[in-house]
């Protein structure tokens, strides 16, 4: 059973549309393999951004809000992701393929000794595991890849997935406890 964590991307108080493609991918994969997905938003004063995310079918919208997270510093954000993955027992972490997520997710994956794939255009169950298709060499090659290990990190190509549609049921918002003293102090 998959427990998927979607990392929401935002800038200047606005949610990036590519996040909704990552949500659509996660909802589809959770439905195919059985499981659920949650959305994580990290930053400072992000309550207004989290509120609209409640209407996309996530089991929970998790808000990691702290003054130290005002700027998207990859070392700090990666540590927050690691803490949330452990608390929520996530098995897959997903974000839209962007410079933001391609900077942060590999760091979090390394801290958890997990596999990482970028530019995924498809994910499906096969046998007792999952198989992913990803583009390589500017789209000239499409590779089929299976990641070993219980925990997987993925960035998906937003153009490969239509943005998620709203659902009628609203997801609850949970605040992640942040211990700012344990966040990396240096970049």
C-alpha positions as CSV (number, residue, x, y, z in Angstrom):
1,X,0.0,0.0,0.0
2,X,1.5,3.3,-1.1
3,X,1.7,6.4,1.1
4,X,2.6,9.2,-1.2
5,X,3.8,12.6,-0.1
6,X,3.5,15.4,-2.7
7,X,5.8,18.4,-2.2
8,X,3.9,21.6,-3.2
9,X,5.9,24.4,-4.9
10,X,5.0,28.0,-4.4
11,X,6.5,31.4,-5.1
12,X,5.6,34.9,-4.0
13,X,2.5,33.6,-2.2
14,X,1.2,31.7,-5.2
15,X,1.0,28.0,-5.8
16,X,2.8,26.8,-8.9
17,X,0.4,25.1,-11.3
18,X,2.9,22.3,-11.9
19,X,2.1,21.1,-8.3
20,X,-1.4,20.1,-9.5
21,X,0.2,17.9,-12.1
22,X,2.2,16.1,-9.3
23,X,-1.1,15.8,-7.4
24,X,-2.8,14.2,-10.4
25,X,0.0,11.7,-10.9
26,X,-0.1,10.9,-7.2
27,X,-3.8,10.4,-7.1
28,X,-3.7,8.1,-10.1
29,X,-0.9,6.0,-8.7
30,X,-2.5,5.8,-5.3
31,X,-5.7,4.6,-6.9
32,X,-3.9,2.0,-9.0
33,X,-1.8,0.5,-6.3
34,X,-4.0,1.1,-3.3
35,X,-3.1,3.8,-0.9
36,X,-3.3,7.5,-0.3
37,X,-1.5,10.7,-0.9
38,X,-0.8,13.8,1.3
39,X,0.4,17.2,0.2
40,X,3.3,19.0,2.0
41,X,3.8,22.7,1.8
42,X,6.9,24.2,3.3
43,X,7.6,27.9,4.0
44,X,6.7,30.8,6.2
45,X,3.1,32.2,6.4
46,X,1.8,29.7,3.8
47,X,-1.7,29.1,5.3
48,X,-3.3,31.0,2.4
49,X,-1.5,28.8,-0.1
50,X,-2.4,25.6,1.8
51,X,-6.1,26.3,1.9
52,X,-6.9,25.8,-1.8
53,X,-4.9,22.5,-1.7
54,X,-7.6,21.0,0.5
55,X,-9.9,20.5,-2.5
56,X,-7.8,18.0,-4.5
57,X,-8.4,14.7,-2.7
58,X,-5.4,14.4,-0.4
59,X,-5.9,12.5,2.8
60,X,-4.2,15.5,4.6
61,X,-2.5,18.8,3.7
62,X,0.6,19.1,5.9
63,X,1.8,22.6,6.6
64,X,5.5,23.1,7.7
65,X,5.5,26.8,8.6
66,X,8.4,28.5,10.3
67,X,10.3,31.8,10.0
68,X,13.5,29.8,9.2
69,X,11.7,28.4,6.1
70,X,10.9,31.7,4.6
71,X,13.4,31.2,1.7
72,X,13.6,27.8,-0.1
73,X,17.0,26.8,1.1
74,X,17.5,23.3,0.0
75,X,19.3,22.0,3.1
76,X,16.6,23.2,5.4
77,X,13.7,22.1,3.2
78,X,15.3,18.6,2.7
79,X,15.5,18.2,6.5
80,X,11.8,19.1,6.9
81,X,10.9,16.6,4.2
82,X,13.0,13.9,5.9
83,X,11.2,14.5,9.2
84,X,7.7,14.5,7.6
85,X,8.5,11.3,5.6
86,X,9.5,9.5,8.8
87,X,6.5,10.8,10.8
88,X,4.0,9.9,8.0
89,X,5.7,6.7,7.0
90,X,5.7,7.8,3.3
91,X,6.8,5.3,0.7
92,X,6.9,7.7,-2.3
93,X,7.8,11.4,-2.4
94,X,6.7,13.3,-5.5
95,X,7.2,16.8,-6.9
96,X,6.9,18.5,-10.2
97,X,10.2,18.5,-12.2
98,X,11.6,22.0,-11.6
99,X,14.8,23.6,-10.4
100,X,13.2,23.9,-7.0
101,X,12.4,20.1,-6.6
102,X,15.5,18.9,-8.4
103,X,17.6,20.8,-5.9
104,X,15.7,19.7,-2.8
105,X,14.5,16.1,-3.4
106,X,17.9,14.5,-4.1
107,X,19.2,15.9,-0.8
108,X,16.3,14.5,1.1
109,X,16.6,11.2,-0.8
110,X,20.3,11.0,0.1
111,X,19.6,11.7,3.8
112,X,17.2,8.7,3.8
113,X,19.4,6.5,1.6
114,X,16.5,6.3,-1.0
115,X,16.4,6.0,-4.8
116,X,15.6,9.1,-6.9
117,X,14.2,9.5,-10.4
118,X,13.7,12.7,-12.4
119,X,11.4,13.5,-15.3
120,X,9.0,10.7,-14.8
121,X,6.2,10.5,-17.4
122,X,4.5,7.3,-16.2
123,X,4.2,5.1,-13.1
124,X,2.4,1.8,-12.9
125,X,2.3,-1.4,-10.8
126,X,4.2,-4.3,-12.3
127,X,4.5,-7.6,-10.4
128,X,5.2,-6.8,-6.8
129,X,6.7,-3.4,-7.4
130,X,6.4,-0.2,-9.4
131,X,7.8,0.6,-12.8
132,X,8.4,4.2,-14.0
133,X,9.0,5.6,-17.5
134,X,11.2,8.7,-17.7
135,X,12.7,10.8,-20.5
136,X,16.4,11.2,-21.1
137,X,18.6,13.1,-23.5
138,X,16.1,15.9,-24.1
139,X,13.3,13.5,-24.8
140,X,15.2,11.4,-27.4
141,X,15.2,8.3,-25.1
142,X,12.5,7.0,-22.9
143,X,13.8,4.6,-20.2
144,X,11.7,2.1,-18.2
145,X,13.1,2.0,-14.7
146,X,12.4,0.1,-11.5
147,X,13.7,1.6,-8.2
148,X,14.9,-0.8,-5.5
149,X,14.1,0.0,-1.9
150,X,11.0,0.7,0.1
151,X,11.2,4.5,-0.3
152,X,11.3,6.3,-3.7
153,X,11.7,9.9,-4.6
154,X,10.3,11.2,-8.0
155,X,10.0,14.4,-10.0
156,X,7.4,14.2,-12.7
157,X,7.1,16.1,-15.9
158,X,4.2,18.4,-15.5
159,X,3.3,18.4,-19.2
160,X,2.8,14.6,-19.0
161,X,-0.1,15.0,-16.5
162,X,-3.1,17.3,-16.7
163,X,-3.6,19.3,-13.5
164,X,-5.7,17.6,-10.8
165,X,-9.4,18.3,-10.7
166,X,-11.1,19.5,-7.6
167,X,-13.2,17.1,-5.5
168,X,-16.1,17.9,-3.3
169,X,-14.6,16.6,0.0
170,X,-12.1,19.0,1.7
171,X,-8.9,17.6,3.2
172,X,-7.9,18.4,6.8
173,X,-4.9,20.6,7.4
174,X,-2.3,19.3,9.9
175,X,0.6,21.5,11.1
176,X,4.0,19.8,11.1
177,X,6.0,20.6,14.2
178,X,9.3,22.2,13.2
179,X,12.3,22.2,15.6
180,X,14.1,25.2,14.1
181,X,17.2,24.4,16.3
182,X,17.7,21.1,14.4
183,X,17.6,22.7,10.9
184,X,20.9,23.2,9.2
185,X,22.3,26.6,10.0
186,X,24.7,26.9,7.1
187,X,24.3,26.4,3.3
